[in-house]
């Protein structure tokens, strides 16, 4: 029997079929959003990657930092108002303080304070190294954040004095206020720290992995959810007790989102977007093509939006049903921000900032 080899070009055609066509078939059930429901208002390109999550002011101005060392200020329509150049990467996300000023840290060690149009009001160098985290303001107006050298810093903005809780590892977890007056922040030493408003440590919770970016999200009174690099989503209380945990197959960088129906939504490096019941057990999940680093956000109509490293924004109903997806210009690390006019602003790791107008249509069908 004569064995015939297939011609080389034909072999290549078969190989291309398996590489390119089969993955498309596997994901063919994922609907793209029709163009009448999502419209690009404006696109802006920075010079470096964006890991900072944008925020919106009272008048829907948008502020975002970039690894090109600049802090950018835009109108709600995506027009550049101003930018300010620092001496280091701007990795941290901006925060809005009680006096309406915007605070944002840089790798150059400074905290910069602006008005909503980007006019510099002040800058302070706390002396704790590079600033990775966003800044949280306690009820007594102490500013709290983490650094790569000295630990958790409680800064008095008025006189620039500070109290430092020393930690030997980087503090890269995002701080948040729980139960009105308690501060919770995670660290690379694999602990969650709980403080009162006067910077006094109340308790700490041991995990088996770093807490990276994931901010504690308030659930019920005294309880919160937070993700860890040990692949668990933890539900804890402010007494320092872990109530429950949900195990994924990947690290959790995402900050969980609590929905109006009390479900909990978050993403994982295992490529899944998870919807948990209020008790922390699985309700449903959806697999994207790449890891999910960004955190979910919610439109006024209840639509949940989650970005993935596969460059897509995914749109879900409150019940976790995929409504559609939209391809952006790059991998999504930062969390999008939702403006009052149903515009979302999404940033990508190749430096793009996209302003997208979303037509409200989803929740009425769910």
C-alpha positions, -999 to 999 in steps of 0.1 A, spaced: 0 0 0 14 33 -11 13 60 17 7 94 3 17 126 21 -6 155 19 8 185 0 24 209 24 1 239 16 -30 216 23 -15 207 57 -12 244 65 -49 249 56 -60 222 80 -38 236 107 -52 271 102 -87 257 104 -80 242 139 -62 273 152 -86 300 140 -120 286 131 -126 263 161 -120 289 188 -145 312 169 -170 284 169 -165 278 206 -175 313 214 -200 319 186 -229 321 211 -215 353 226 -235 382 210 -218 414 200 -237 445 210 -256 461 181 -242 494 171 -274 512 179 -269 504 216 -233 514 220 -216 544 204 -180 557 206 -181 593 217 -143 599 219 -110 580 220 -78 594 235 -44 578 234 -18 582 262 19 573 258 20 543 282 -2 517 298 -31 526 321 -36 507 353 -53 535 372 -91 533 373 -108 565 362 -132 584 385 -159 610 378 -165 642 397 -199 658 406 -201 674 371 -189 642 353 -154 653 346 -132 623 343 -97 619 360 -73 591 352 -35 585 357 -11 568 333 23 552 333 34 580 310 36 599 344 6 622 336 -27 628 353 -55 636 328 -87 656 332 -115 652 307 -151 665 302 -179 640 301 -177 641 263 -141 630 263 -125 664 256 -92 670 273 -93 698 299 -58 696 312 -30 672 322 -4 673 349 30 656 346 45 640 377 80 625 382 68 589 384 43 563 370 8 571 381 -5 536 390 -29 545 418 -65 555 411 -77 590 420 -101 596 449 -126 624 456 -123 639 491 -150 655 513 -139 690 502 -144 679 465 -107 680 458 -91 651 439 -62 632 455 -39 608 436 -5 593 444 24 587 421 55 565 421 75 597 427 62 595 464 40 626 462 2 629 467 -12 655 444 -44 675 451 -64 691 423 -97 707 417 -121 691 392 -105 709 363 -70 698 370 -56 729 387 -30 718 413 -39 729 448 -12 712 468 12 682 469 26 663 499 54 638 501 46 615 531 80 598 528 67 562 526 79 553 491 59 548 459 21 551 462 2 521 447 -32 524 463 -60 549 460 -66 571 491 -95 568 515 -107 596 538 -118 586 573 -147 606 590 -121 626 610 -105 635 576 -74 614 580 -62 601 546 -53 565 545 -32 546 518 -5 520 514 30 522 501 59 499 490 82 507 520 67 517 553 32 502 555 -2 518 560 -1 555 564 -27 577 581 -20 613 569 -33 646 583 -37 667 552 -38 700 571 -4 698 588 12 669 568 18 648 600 13 611 597 9 579 618 24 548 602 13 512 609 45 493 598 42 463 576 73 445 562 57 438 528 42 461 501 7 473 508 -10 470 475 -46 464 486 -72 491 481 -85 506 514 -122 510 520 -146 522 548 -168 495 563 -197 501 587 -192 539 584 -161 543 605 -139 513 602 -110 511 577 -102 478 560 -71 473 539 -52 442 525 -15 437 522 12 416 505 19 401 539 -13 381 534 -33 399 560 -64 421 561 -61 449 586 -91 465 604 -87 500 620 -110 524 638 -112 560 627 -83 570 650 -59 546 633 -61 521 661 -58 485 650 -89 465 659 -81 431 644 -65 414 614 -74 384 593 -49 359 578 -53 348 542 -30 325 522 -22 350 495 -15 386 487 -43 411 487 -37 431 455 -59 460 445 -91 442 456 -110 466 479 -132 453 507 -168 457 496 -195 464 522 -222 437 523 -245 438 554 -238 456 586 -202 449 598 -195 425 569 -175 428 537 -162 407 507 -127 409 493 -106 389 469 -71 373 474 -43 359 453 -48 326 471 -78 323 447 -105 328 473 -133 354 476 -136 360 514 -167 372 533 -155 386 567 -168 408 594 -152 438 611 -146 417 643 -118 399 624 -138 367 616 -139 350 582 -175 340 577 -171 321 545 -149 318 514 -155 308 477 -126 291 459 -119 298 423 -91 284 401 -73 317 397 -60 348 416 -86 374 424 -75 410 417 -110 423 411 -130 442 437 -164 425 442 -196 443 434 -227 439 455 -259 441 434 -293 454 445 -305 418 448 -275 412 471 -257 389 447 -219 394 446 -201 397 412 -163 395 406 -137 383 381 -108 359 384 -75 351 367 -92 317 358 -110 337 331 -144 334 348 -168 361 359 -187 348 390 -221 356 403 -225 345 440 -256 342 461 -257 365 492 -244 336 513 -213 333 491 -223 302 472 -222 300 434 -252 312 415 -237 312 380 -205 320 361 -194 330 327 -160 322 310 -142 349 290 -111 342 268 -85 358 291 -80 366 327 -104 391 344 -84 417 364 -108 446 362 -137 450 386 -175 450 377 -195 482 375 -233 487 372 -254 510 351 -285 528 365 -308 502 348 -291 473 366 -268 462 338 -235 448 350 -204 455 329 -171 436 333 -139 441 313 -114 413 305 -79 409 292 -94 395 260 -102 432 252 -140 428 256 -165 445 278 -192 420 288 -227 431 296 -249 411 319 -284 412 334 -287 412 372 -294 375 369 -260 368 353 -273 364 317 -249 376 290 -266 404 270 -237 412 247 -201 422 245 -181 450 230 -145 449 218 -123 478 230 -89 488 218 -68 468 243 -66 446 274 -86 459 303 -69 461 337 -85 493 352 -121 494 363 -144 515 340 -163 544 354 -200 551 348 -211 587 342 -246 601 349 -255 603 312 -250 566 307 -216 570 293 -189 546 304 -152 553 303 -128 524 298 -90 524 298 -67 498 283 -31 486 290 -20 500 256 -29 535 267 -63 541 252 -92 559 270 -126 553 254 -158 572 261 -188 550 252 -224 560 252 -247 532 262 -284 531 253 -304 519 283 -322 488 272 -313 458 292 -330 458 326 -365 462 311 -361 427 297 -351 410 329 
